[in-house]
Protein backbone atom coordinates (compact mmCIF):
# COMPACT_ATOMS: atom_id res chain seq x y z
CA UNK A 1 0.00 0.00 0.00
CA UNK A 2 1.41 3.39 -1.00
CA UNK A 3 2.26 6.10 1.53
CA UNK A 4 -0.42 8.44 0.17
CA UNK A 5 -3.06 5.71 0.38
CA UNK A 6 -2.26 5.07 4.04
CA UNK A 7 -2.17 8.74 5.00
CA UNK A 8 -4.96 10.34 2.94
CA UNK A 9 -7.97 9.06 4.99
CA UNK A 10 -6.56 10.60 8.16
CA UNK A 11 -5.52 14.02 6.85
CA UNK A 12 -8.85 15.89 7.23
CA UNK A 13 -9.00 14.89 10.88
CA UNK A 14 -5.32 15.57 11.51
CA UNK A 15 -5.83 19.06 10.09
CA UNK A 16 -8.89 19.57 12.30
CA UNK A 17 -6.86 18.57 15.36
CA UNK A 18 -3.94 20.81 14.36
CA UNK A 19 -6.18 23.83 13.92
CA UNK A 20 -7.95 23.24 17.25
CA UNK A 21 -4.57 22.86 18.94
CA UNK A 22 -3.04 26.02 17.48
CA UNK A 23 -6.16 28.13 16.98
CA UNK A 24 -5.65 29.10 13.34
CA UNK A 25 -5.85 27.38 9.99
CA UNK A 26 -2.45 28.76 8.94
CA UNK A 27 -0.57 27.46 11.97
CA UNK A 28 -2.36 24.13 11.99
CA UNK A 29 -1.71 23.52 8.31
CA UNK A 30 1.94 24.46 8.77
CA UNK A 31 2.33 21.66 11.30
CA UNK A 32 0.51 19.17 9.10
CA UNK A 33 2.76 20.14 6.19
CA UNK A 34 5.79 19.53 8.42
CA UNK A 35 4.44 16.07 9.27
CA UNK A 36 4.00 15.21 5.59
CA UNK A 37 7.49 16.45 4.74
CA UNK A 38 8.87 14.28 7.53
CA UNK A 39 7.01 11.25 6.18
CA UNK A 40 8.38 11.80 2.69
CA UNK A 41 11.92 12.05 4.09
CA UNK A 42 11.47 9.02 6.35
CA UNK A 43 8.56 6.70 5.39
CA UNK A 44 9.57 4.32 8.18
CA UNK A 45 7.61 6.58 10.54
CA UNK A 46 4.62 4.63 9.23
CA UNK A 47 6.16 1.22 9.72
CA UNK A 48 4.15 -1.85 8.62
CA UNK A 49 3.40 -2.77 12.23
CA UNK A 50 2.38 0.66 13.47
CA UNK A 51 -1.04 2.26 13.45
CA UNK A 52 -0.70 5.00 10.79
CA UNK A 53 -3.22 7.24 12.53
CA UNK A 54 -1.36 7.08 15.83
CA UNK A 55 1.95 7.63 14.04
CA UNK A 56 0.61 10.75 12.30
CA UNK A 57 -0.72 12.32 15.50
CA UNK A 58 2.41 11.37 17.44
CA UNK A 59 4.59 13.05 14.82
CA UNK A 60 2.44 16.19 14.83
CA UNK A 61 2.41 16.40 18.63
CA UNK A 62 6.18 15.97 18.71
CA UNK A 63 6.61 18.83 16.24
CA UNK A 64 4.17 21.03 18.14
CA UNK A 65 6.05 20.48 21.39
CA UNK A 66 9.49 21.13 19.93
CA UNK A 67 9.19 23.35 16.84
CA UNK A 68 7.92 26.95 17.38
CA UNK A 69 5.67 27.34 14.35
CA UNK A 70 2.64 28.64 16.30
CA UNK A 71 3.49 32.27 15.75
CA UNK A 72 2.90 32.29 12.00
CA UNK A 73 0.41 35.00 11.12
CA UNK A 74 -2.69 34.53 9.03
CA UNK A 75 -3.91 37.20 6.64
CA UNK A 76 -7.10 38.96 7.71
CA UNK A 77 -7.47 36.83 10.82
CA UNK A 78 -10.45 37.64 13.06
CA UNK A 79 -9.83 39.53 16.25
CA UNK A 80 -10.29 36.44 18.40
CA UNK A 81 -7.48 34.63 16.56
CA UNK A 82 -5.06 37.51 17.07
CA UNK A 83 -4.97 36.71 20.82
CA UNK A 84 -3.87 33.09 20.35
CA UNK A 85 -0.19 33.44 21.21
CA UNK A 86 -0.75 35.25 24.48
CA UNK A 87 -3.41 32.86 25.61
CA UNK A 88 -1.64 29.64 24.64
CA UNK A 89 0.99 30.37 27.27
CA UNK A 90 -1.64 30.20 30.04
CA UNK A 91 -2.83 26.63 29.39
CA UNK A 92 -0.39 23.71 29.63
CA UNK A 93 0.26 22.43 26.10
CA UNK A 94 0.42 18.70 26.96
CA UNK A 95 -2.88 18.93 28.85
CA UNK A 96 -4.57 20.56 25.88
CA UNK A 97 -3.10 17.92 23.58
CA UNK A 98 -4.35 15.07 25.77
CA UNK A 99 -7.86 16.45 26.11
CA UNK A 100 -8.26 17.13 22.39
CA UNK A 101 -6.85 13.73 21.41
CA UNK A 102 -9.51 12.07 23.53
CA UNK A 103 -12.56 14.32 23.30
CA UNK A 104 -12.14 15.57 19.74
CA UNK A 105 -10.32 12.74 17.98
CA UNK A 106 -11.71 9.77 19.93
CA UNK A 107 -8.44 8.18 21.07
CA UNK A 108 -8.63 6.08 24.22
CA UNK A 109 -6.31 6.73 27.16
CA UNK A 110 -3.79 4.10 26.04
CA UNK A 111 -3.56 5.64 22.56
CA UNK A 112 -3.11 9.11 24.05
CA UNK A 113 -0.24 7.79 26.18
CA UNK A 114 1.39 6.30 23.08
CA UNK A 115 0.94 9.48 21.03
CA UNK A 116 2.36 11.70 23.77
CA UNK A 117 5.03 9.15 24.78
CA UNK A 118 4.03 9.16 28.44
CA UNK A 119 2.68 6.77 31.05
CA UNK A 120 -0.97 6.07 31.83
CA UNK A 121 -0.60 7.91 35.14
CA UNK A 122 0.87 10.94 33.38
CA UNK A 123 -2.06 10.95 30.95
CA UNK A 124 -4.54 11.03 33.83
CA UNK A 125 -2.66 13.97 35.33
CA UNK A 126 -2.86 15.79 32.01
CA UNK A 127 -6.61 15.23 31.87
CA UNK A 128 -6.98 16.56 35.41
CA UNK A 129 -5.02 19.67 34.41
CA UNK A 130 -7.20 20.16 31.32
CA UNK A 131 -10.42 19.77 33.31
CA UNK A 132 -9.28 22.37 35.82
CA UNK A 133 -8.53 24.81 33.03
CA UNK A 134 -11.89 24.22 31.39
CA UNK A 135 -13.68 24.66 34.71
CA UNK A 136 -11.95 28.04 35.04
CA UNK A 137 -13.55 29.25 31.81
CA UNK A 138 -16.17 31.89 32.53
CA UNK A 139 -19.78 31.30 31.53
CA UNK A 140 -20.66 32.57 28.06
CA UNK A 141 -23.79 33.28 26.00
CA UNK A 142 -24.07 30.74 23.18
CA UNK A 143 -26.34 30.77 20.12
CA UNK A 144 -27.31 27.33 18.78
CA UNK A 145 -28.19 27.05 15.08
CA UNK A 146 -29.56 23.53 14.57
CA UNK A 147 -32.69 22.35 12.75
CA UNK A 148 -33.00 18.92 14.42
CA UNK A 149 -34.91 19.49 17.71
CA UNK A 150 -33.45 16.54 19.64
CA UNK A 151 -29.89 17.39 18.69
CA UNK A 152 -30.48 21.06 19.51
CA UNK A 153 -31.83 20.19 22.96
CA UNK A 154 -28.94 17.80 23.54
CA UNK A 155 -26.47 20.56 22.71
CA UNK A 156 -28.35 23.02 24.92
CA UNK A 157 -28.32 20.58 27.85
CA UNK A 158 -24.59 20.07 27.35
CA UNK A 159 -23.67 23.74 27.30
CA UNK A 160 -25.87 24.63 30.28
CA UNK A 161 -24.38 21.74 32.27
CA UNK A 162 -20.99 23.35 31.67
CA UNK A 163 -22.21 26.65 33.13
CA UNK A 164 -22.84 28.44 29.83
CA UNK A 165 -26.10 30.14 28.82
CA UNK A 166 -28.16 29.50 25.70
CA UNK A 167 -29.45 32.67 24.04
CA UNK A 168 -31.77 30.50 21.96
CA UNK A 169 -32.09 27.81 19.31
CA UNK A 170 -32.52 28.81 15.65
CA UNK A 171 -33.74 26.39 12.97
CA UNK A 172 -33.43 28.71 9.98
CA UNK A 173 -31.16 31.41 8.59
CA UNK A 174 -33.68 34.15 9.43
CA UNK A 175 -34.18 32.93 13.02
CA UNK A 176 -30.43 32.76 13.56
CA UNK A 177 -29.84 36.34 12.43
CA UNK A 178 -32.78 37.62 14.47
CA UNK A 179 -31.66 35.84 17.65
CA UNK A 180 -28.12 37.11 17.25
CA UNK A 181 -29.39 40.65 16.80
CA UNK A 182 -31.72 40.45 19.82
CA UNK A 183 -29.30 38.64 22.14
CA UNK A 184 -25.69 39.06 20.93
CA UNK A 185 -23.85 35.79 21.61
CA UNK A 186 -20.27 35.25 22.69
CA UNK A 187 -20.04 32.05 20.67
CA UNK A 188 -22.06 30.39 17.90
CA UNK A 189 -22.68 26.66 17.46
CA UNK A 190 -24.03 26.09 13.95
CA UNK A 191 -25.16 23.15 11.85
CA UNK A 192 -24.40 23.31 8.13
CA UNK A 193 -27.81 22.45 6.64
CA UNK A 194 -30.84 24.29 8.09
CA UNK A 195 -34.57 23.60 8.08
CA UNK A 196 -35.40 26.15 5.39
CA UNK A 197 -32.86 24.61 3.03
CA UNK A 198 -30.39 27.42 3.61
CA UNK A 199 -26.79 27.05 4.70
CA UNK A 200 -25.69 27.53 8.27
CA UNK A 201 -22.46 28.93 6.85
CA UNK A 202 -24.43 31.72 5.15
CA UNK A 203 -26.27 32.49 8.38
CA UNK A 204 -23.02 32.63 10.31
CA UNK A 205 -21.40 34.88 7.72
CA UNK A 206 -24.29 37.34 8.03
CA UNK A 207 -24.03 37.27 11.83
CA UNK A 208 -20.28 37.86 11.67
CA UNK A 209 -20.86 41.09 9.77
CA UNK A 210 -22.18 42.50 13.04
CA UNK A 211 -20.44 40.39 15.71
CA UNK A 212 -16.84 39.20 15.79
CA UNK A 213 -17.32 35.93 17.71
CA UNK A 214 -15.84 32.44 17.49
CA UNK A 215 -17.91 29.84 15.63
CA UNK A 216 -18.08 26.05 15.97
CA UNK A 217 -19.64 24.23 13.03
CA UNK A 218 -21.49 20.94 13.43
CA UNK A 219 -21.68 18.48 10.54
CA UNK A 220 -21.99 14.79 9.71
CA UNK A 221 -19.68 15.32 6.72
CA UNK A 222 -16.49 17.06 7.91
CA UNK A 223 -14.63 16.15 4.74
CA UNK A 224 -16.84 18.63 2.87
CA UNK A 225 -15.39 21.48 4.93
CA UNK A 226 -11.85 20.19 5.48
CA UNK A 227 -10.77 20.44 1.86
CA UNK A 228 -7.63 22.54 2.14
CA UNK A 229 -9.35 25.54 0.53
CA UNK A 230 -9.70 28.80 2.43
CA UNK A 231 -11.46 29.84 4.51
CA UNK A 232 -12.12 26.83 6.73
CA UNK A 233 -13.55 26.58 10.24
CA UNK A 234 -10.94 26.31 12.98
CA UNK A 235 -13.48 24.49 15.17
CA UNK A 236 -15.56 21.60 13.91
CA UNK A 237 -17.78 19.03 15.67
CA UNK A 238 -18.54 15.82 13.82
CA UNK A 239 -21.90 14.08 14.19
CA UNK A 240 -22.53 11.92 16.11
CA UNK A 241 -20.79 13.82 18.89
CA UNK A 242 -20.19 13.27 22.58
CA UNK A 243 -20.60 15.83 25.38
CA UNK A 244 -16.82 15.71 25.88
CA UNK A 245 -16.31 16.69 22.25
CA UNK A 246 -18.64 19.68 22.63
CA UNK A 247 -16.95 20.61 25.88
CA UNK A 248 -13.49 20.46 24.33
CA UNK A 249 -14.37 22.62 21.34
CA UNK A 250 -16.27 25.24 23.37
CA UNK A 251 -13.34 25.56 25.75
CA UNK A 252 -10.91 25.90 22.86
CA UNK A 253 -13.05 28.42 20.99
CA UNK A 254 -13.62 30.56 24.07
CA UNK A 255 -9.96 30.30 24.98
CA UNK A 256 -9.05 31.94 21.70
CA UNK A 257 -11.63 34.71 22.18
CA UNK A 258 -10.28 37.62 24.22
CA UNK A 259 -13.72 38.72 25.33
CA UNK A 260 -14.61 35.38 26.89
CA UNK A 261 -12.27 35.86 29.82
CA UNK A 262 -11.45 38.78 32.06
CA UNK A 263 -7.99 40.20 31.72
CA UNK A 264 -5.59 38.98 34.33
N, C-alpha and C positions, 0 to 999 in steps of 0.2 A: 504494500500500500504506500502510495507516495506521501511525502511530507505534507503537501497542500491538502490532500484528501483527509489526512488525520487531523489537521489543524482547523480547517475551514468551518466545521460545524460549531466549534467553540468560540470563534472570534467575536460574534455579536455580543455574547454574554461576557467575554473577557473585556470588551470595550465598555460595556455597561458598568462592570465592576471598577474599571480604571477611572471612569469619569466620576462615579460616586465617591471613590477614594480621594481623588484630587480636587473635585469640584468644578472642573471645566472640561469641555470636549477637547480643547487643544492639548492640555497637559496629559489627560488620559490617553489620547491617541499617540502622544509622543512616547509614552511608556510601552504601549502595545507595539509600536513600530520598533522599539528597542528590543522587545522580546522576539519579534519576527527576525530581526537582523541577527540576533544571537543564535536562533535556530538554524538559519541559513549557514552561519559560520561553523556551528557545531550541532549537527542533526542528532547526535547521540543523547542530547538532552531528552529527546523523546525516544528512549530506548524501547526495544520490543516488549520488555516486561513491565514497563511503567505505564501508569494511567496517563494518557496525553493531557487530559483536562487538568489533573493535579499538577503535572509538570509545567503546563503553561502558567497557571496561577502562582506556583512556587517561584518560577522565574520572574514574573512580574513583581511579586512582593519583595523578592530579593533586590531587584533594581530600585523599587520605590524606597526601600530602606537604606540604600547605599549610594544612589545616584541622584543628585539634586536637580531634577528636571521640573519640579513643581512650579517654579517661578516663571515659566514661559507665559508670556502674555497672549491674550486672545483679542483679536480685533473686535471692536464694538461690543465688548462684554457688558452684560447688565451690571447695575450697581452692586447687586448682591454677590456677584462673582469676584468683584474687585477686592473684597475683604478676605478672600480665601487664605492668603499667606499668613496674615496676622492671626487668624482664628485657628489654623491648623496647629500652631504651636501650643495651643491650650488644651488639646485633646491628645492623649498618648496615641501615637501612630499604630503600634502593634495591637492595641485594644480595638481601634477602629477597624483594622484589617480583620481581626478575628470575628468581630460582630457582623461585618458585611459578608464575610465568607460564609457564615452560617445562615444569617437571616435573609440575605439577598440572593446568594448563589446556591444555597441548599446543601452545603457540605456538612457532614456530621463532624462531631468533635475530633474523632481520630484523623479525618482528612485535614481538618484545620491544623492540627498538630504537625502533620506531615508537611503541609504547605509552608507553615511558618518555622519549621525545623525546631520545634520545642516539645516539651513533655505535656502529657495530659493535664497535669497539675498546673503547669504554666498557662495552658489554654483556659482553664477555669478561672484563673486569676485575671486573665485578660478580659474575659466576659464580665467578671465582677466590676472591673474598672470601667468597661463600656457602659454597663447598666447604671453605674453611679453618674457618669457624665450625662447620660440621656435623662436621668431623673432630674438633673440640675437644669435642664432646659425649661425656660419659662413657658407658661401656657400661651397658646396662640389661637387666633381666630382663623378657621379653615373653611373654605368653600368647597363643597363636593359637587362635581359635575358627573352624574352617572344616571343612565336611563333605566337600569334594572333595579327595581325597588329593593329586593332582598340584598343585593350586593351593596347598594347605597346605605341601607340600614346597618349592614355589617361593618362597613367602613366607619360610619358615624359612631357606632358602639365602640369600635377600636380606638378612635381618636379621643372620644370623651373619657374612656378608661385610662388614657395616658395623661389626662388633665387638660387637654385642649378643648376648644369650644367650636361647635359647628355653627356657621352663620346661615346654613341652609343647604338643601339639596336641590340641584337644578337638573331637569331631564332634557332640556332643549337649549339651543344657542341663546334664544331670547331670554329665557329664565335665568341663565347663567349671567348674562350681562346685567340684567336688572338687579339680581341679588348682589352682585359685586358693587354696583353703583349704590344700592341702599345700605349695604353693610360691608364696607371695604375689608377684604380678608388680608391676612398676613401670609397665607399660603393657599395654593389651589391644588386640589386633587381632581384630575379630569380623565374621564374615559375618552376614547377616540371617536367612537360612533355613537351619536345621540338619537333620541327617540324621534325627532322630526326629520331624520335623515341627514342632518348637518354634521359637520366635523367638530369634535371637541377642540381640535387644534385651532380652527377658525375662531371659536368662541374665546379661547384663551388669548389668541392674538389680539382680539378686540379689547379684552379686559386689560391686557398689558399696555395698551395705548394710554390708559389712565392710571394704572397701578404697576409699579415695578416690584413684583413679588416673585418668589420662587414657585415653580410649578412641578408637580409630579404627575406624569401621565400613567394611565392604567390601560393595559391592552392584553388581549390573548395572543397577539401576533407581533412580538417585539422585533422580529426580523424585518418588518415593514418600516420600522423607524430607525433601526440600527443599520443603516446602509453605507455609512461612510460619507454621505453627502451632508452638507451643512445647510441650515442649522439642524442640530439634533438635540433631544432632551437630555440633560445631564442626569435626570432622575426618572426612573422608569420601573413600574411595578407590573409584573407579569401575572396574568390570570391563569390558573387559580392561585391566589396569594394567601399567605399566612399572616396573622397579626404581627408576628415578629418582623416580617418583611415590611409591612406598613410602618411599624415603629422605627425600623432602621432608616428607611428613606425619609420619613418626616424629620427625624433627628438630624440627618445629614443636610437636608434642604434648609432647615431652620438654622443650623450651624453656619451655613454659608451666607445667611441673610443677616446683615448688621442690625436690622431693626428688631430682630426676634429676641435679642438679649441686651440687657442693660450694660452700658460700658463699665468696665472694671474701675 
